[in-house]
Amino acid sequence: MWTNKSGAAGSSGTSTLNEPNRPAFPGTPDFRSSAQTSRPLAWLSSGLTLKGELSGAEDVHIDCKLDGPVSLGGNRLTIGASGKIQGEVVAREVVIEGKVSGEIRAHDRVEIHKEGSFIGDLVTSRISIEEGAYLKGAIEIDRDTKPVGADLQSLLARTETTVQE
């Protein structure tokens, strides 16, 4: 039974479960932010320890310890503040807020936040490193890897040239 603002029983009043900027249960991640991207999001929380290969076709947020390779192809991998990965990472985008040790191959971009730590070799088209982030290893900027939408931009440029001639 619940009450509305006037205190009448049986009406749908305000509830913490309906608040737009608050997770449904305290201490749990708010998955509604992933609805903006319309991509599925898998979330591995800090209570887990995993050994082995992780692969898939979803965006993944890791806040746990993972020992093994990660292969997400054209999807985004976020290593949360309490996440620790030891192994090779292959994804479209990699965001590091925790710790990663190994090799990263990101087709589009890599972000290392100020709390983040990366040890190993990195190959990507674009990179962003916040002040205070830790990085030890080699960085290779792969210009052959086109960012998402580059094919569309080149097609539009060729179309404009043809129309103007």
Secondary structure, 3 states (H helix, E strand, C coil): CCECCCCCECCCCCCHHHCCCCCCCCCCCCHHHHHHCCCCEEEECCCCEEECCEECCCEEEECCEEECCEECCCCEEEECCCCEEECCEEEEEEEECCEEECCEEEEEEEEECCCCEEECCEEEEEEEECCCCEEECCEEECCCCCCCCHHHHHHHHHHHHHHHC
